[in-house]
Amino acid sequence: MLFKKKMEVKKISYDRENEIPVVKSSICTGEKVAGFKDKNTGKFREIQLIKNDKELEGFMKMCDITQIKTEY
């Protein structure tokens, strides 16, 4: 393909007061899942499977953040 369409980044809305963006990574398999963790209950809400750095960057753009915490 010579010309690729630029994909518009769709923003994800979340409760910024009660949720934080987090990447959960498995120690055994290395599988990564991006989502939001509730600050009060610790409950994790999965949003997207992360296969590579490009997908992680895309998730961060959707959340409009520059840094993200990784939990194991």
N, C-alpha and C positions, 0 to 999 in steps of 0.2 A: 504494500500500500504506500503510495507516495504522499498522500495527504491524510492526516488523521484529524478527526473532529476533536476540538477541545471540549472536554467534559466539564460541565459546570459543577462546582463543588456544592453539594447540598448540605446545609448546616443542620446539625443535630441539636435540638433543644433539650435541656435537662435542668434540673433544679440546682443551681449553682450554690445555694445556701446549704443544701442537705446532701448533695452528691459530689463525688470527685471522680474524674476520669482515671482509670487504672488499667494496666495490662497485667493479666494473670498469666504466669508462665509455669508450665509443668517442669519439675526437676527431672523426672524420668524421661519423658518424651521430647521435651523442648517445645511442645505445642503452646502457642500464645493466643489469648483471647482478649480483645479490648472490650471495655464496658464501663459501667459506673458503679461505684461502691457507695452505699449509704453511710454517711458519717455517724449516724446514731445507732443503727442496728448492725452495720457491717455486712449487710446483704449485698451480693454482687448481681448486677443485671447485665447479662451478656448482650453485646451488640454485633460484634464482627470477629471472625477468625482472622488472625494476622499470620500470613505466610512469608512475608518479606518486609524489608524496610520501606518499600514504596507504599505498601498497604498501611503501615504504621503512620507514615507521613500523611496519607490521605485521611486517616481517622483523626489525627491531630488537627488537620485543616478543617474538618467537619465540626470539631468541637471548638475551634478557634483558640487553641492553646499552643504553647511553644515547648513545654516540658510535660512529661508524663511519668508517673511512678510505676515501677514494675514490682509485683508481688509474686512470691513463690509459694 
